[in-house]
Amino acid sequence: MEEKEIQTWIKKAIKAREHAYAPYSKFLVGAVLMDETGREYTGVNVENTSYGLSSCAERNSIFSAVAQGMKKIALLCVVGDTEEPICPCGACRQVILEFATQDTKIILSNLQGKYEIYSIDDLLPKAFFVKRD
C-alpha cells in the first residue's frame, strides 16, 4: 500500500472516532473497514455504565458490515489516542479472525498518523478457529 492511501484510511478512522461514546474512560476509538467488494463501514467504541456491556470500535465496524451483507474484510483501520499505534483487544482479534483472509490488511494507528500494518496471523498467532466448508 502506498503512504497516501494508508494516511487516507487513517483520516477516515479519525473522522469516525468523533462519534465514539466514551463518557467513562474518555478513550475514543474509531475504525473503518472495507469489505471484499470495496464497500466501507465505520465503527466506534461504545461504553456502558456496566463496563462489560461496552463494545469496541473494531467489533462495531465488523458487526455493522455483517448486518449489511459483508462476508470478508479486505482492510481494517483502527485509530486511538495512544503513544504508539493502537492494538485490538483479544476479543476483537478473535472477531477479526472470523471475517479476515490471509490478504486482509489491518492498519493500526494513533492520532499522529504513526502506524503499523498487520495480517490477522500477526495479531492472533495459533488462533482458535473451526474450519468451515
N, C-alpha and C positions, 0 to 999 in steps of 0.2 A: 504494500500500500504506500502511496505517496504521502509525504508530510502534510500537504494541503488537505487531502482527503481525511486524514486522521484528525487534523485540527477542526475540520468541519463537523465530524461526528462528536468531538468533544464539546464544541459550542452548542450542538443540539441537546446534548445531555445536560449541560449547564442551564440552558433555557428551560428544559423540563423540570429541573431541580427547583425552580422558582415556585412550583406548585406543591412541593413537599409539605406534609403536615407533621411537624415535629415539635409540638409545644413543650415537651418534657426534656428531651435531650438537646434540642436546638441544633441537631446534627442533620442537615438537609442533604439528601442524596437524589440524584437524577440518573435515569437510564433511558437509552434509546436502542431499539433493536431493529434490524432489517431481516425480514424472512427470506426464504428461498426464491420468492417471486419479486423481491425488491420493495415490498410494502414496509412502511416504517410504523413503529409503535413506541410510545413512551411510557415510562413508569416512574413513580416517586415513592419514597418511603412514607408510610402512614402509621403513626404511632397511636397507641390507645392507653388510657389510664391503667388498664390491666395489661402490663407490658408484653406478656406472652401473646397477646392478640395483635400486636403490631406486625407490619409486613414490610419487607424490604423493597426497594425500587426495582431491583433485578427481577424478583418474582412477580411484582405487579406488572412490569412490562411484558413478561412472558405470558402471564395469565390473560392479560388483555389481548395479546396477539392470538393466543389459542382460541379465545372466545370469538375472534373474527376470522378463524379458519387457518391460522398459521400451522404448518407441520414441522418445519425445521428452521433453526436460527442460522442465518448466514453471518451476521455480525451483531455483537452486543457491545455497547459502550456505557461505562458506569463512571460517574464523577461525584466526588465528595470533597469537603473542605478538610483535606488531610495534608500532612507534610510531604509524604511520599504518595504515589498513586494508590487509590483506594483498593481494597481487596474484598471480594464477596465472602459472606459467612458460609459455613458448611452447608446449611440448608439451601442457600441459593446455588451453591456449586452443584448440589445433587439435582436441583430442578433444571439448571442449565444443561446438565448432562442428558436429561431426558429428551431434550429437543436439539441438542448440538450434533454436529457431524465432525468428522476429522478435519474438515476445512473451515469450521466456524472460527472466526476471529473474535477475540474478546479483548477490547481496549479498556484498560483501567487507568484512570487519570485523576489528577487533582485540579483545583480551580486555576492553577497557574499554567496548566497545559502540559505538565510533566506526565508522561505516560509510559506504560509497558503493554505489550501485546502478547497474549497467551492463547494456547489451544485449551480445550477442556481437559485433555490429558495432562497438561502442565499444572492446571489448577486442582485437579482431582485424580491423582495417580491411584491406581488399584481401586477404582471406584466400585461401589455396589451397583450392579446393573444386571437385569434379567434380559437376556437376548430375546427379542421379539422377531417373529417371522415377517 
